[in-house]
């Protein structure tokens, strides 16, 4: 049951352009789980907003969201589907 896949959205608000390369590296590392990605540059506020839809085991979603959220200037949260 532990490795069952869940659909989730990982949402990020990036306030530090210096970490964009690292964000993209992490997303590439987990690309086998990524089903879609939407990015919005919010230039007026100096932000980048990214949502990534994944279908992955919960531990992989949690690991990716956690790694992203530990980057300086990045806030990251995951929202899971109720269905497994």
C-alpha positions as CSV (number, residue, x, y, z in Angstrom):
1,X,0.0,0.0,0.0
2,X,2.9,2.3,0.7
3,X,4.0,2.6,-2.9
4,X,0.5,3.3,-4.3
5,X,0.4,6.2,-6.6
6,X,-1.6,9.3,-5.8
7,X,-2.5,12.3,-8.0
8,X,-1.3,15.5,-6.4
9,X,-0.5,19.2,-7.2
10,X,2.7,20.7,-6.0
11,X,2.3,24.5,-6.0
12,X,5.3,26.9,-5.6
13,X,5.8,30.6,-5.2
14,X,9.3,31.5,-6.0
15,X,10.6,34.9,-4.7
16,X,14.2,34.3,-5.6
17,X,15.2,34.1,-9.2
18,X,18.6,32.7,-8.2
19,X,17.0,29.3,-7.4
20,X,15.2,28.8,-10.7
21,X,18.0,26.5,-12.0
22,X,17.8,24.4,-8.9
23,X,13.9,24.2,-9.1
24,X,14.2,23.0,-12.7
25,X,16.9,20.4,-11.7
26,X,14.6,19.0,-9.0
27,X,11.6,18.9,-11.4
28,X,13.8,17.1,-14.0
29,X,14.9,14.6,-11.3
30,X,11.2,13.7,-10.7
31,X,10.1,14.0,-14.3
32,X,8.9,10.4,-14.5
33,X,6.0,11.4,-12.2
34,X,5.1,14.8,-13.7
35,X,1.9,14.9,-15.8
36,X,1.8,18.6,-16.4
37,X,3.2,21.9,-15.4
38,X,2.0,25.5,-15.5
39,X,4.2,28.5,-14.7
40,X,3.2,32.1,-14.4
41,X,5.8,34.9,-14.2
42,X,4.2,37.6,-12.0
43,X,6.7,40.3,-12.9
44,X,4.8,43.1,-11.2
45,X,5.4,41.4,-7.9
46,X,8.8,39.8,-8.7
47,X,7.4,36.3,-8.3
48,X,7.2,33.1,-10.3
49,X,4.2,30.8,-9.6
50,X,4.5,27.2,-10.7
51,X,2.0,24.3,-10.3
52,X,3.0,20.8,-11.1
53,X,0.6,17.9,-11.4
54,X,2.1,14.5,-10.4
55,X,1.0,10.9,-10.2
56,X,3.4,9.4,-7.7
57,X,3.8,7.5,-4.4
58,X,3.1,9.8,-1.5
59,X,6.7,9.6,-0.3
60,X,8.0,10.9,-3.7
61,X,5.5,13.8,-3.7
62,X,6.4,14.7,-0.1
63,X,10.2,14.5,-0.9
64,X,9.9,16.7,-4.0
65,X,7.7,19.3,-2.2
66,X,10.1,19.3,0.8
67,X,13.2,19.7,-1.3
68,X,11.6,22.6,-3.2
69,X,10.4,24.2,0.0
70,X,13.9,24.1,1.5
71,X,15.3,26.3,-1.3
72,X,15.8,29.9,-0.3
73,X,12.9,32.0,-1.4
74,X,10.6,29.1,-2.4
75,X,7.3,28.2,-0.7
76,X,6.0,24.8,-1.7
77,X,2.8,22.9,-0.7
78,X,1.3,19.6,-2.0
79,X,-2.4,18.9,-2.3
80,X,-3.4,15.3,-2.7
81,X,-6.4,13.7,-4.4
82,X,-8.7,11.7,-2.0
83,X,-8.7,8.8,-4.5
84,X,-5.7,6.5,-4.5
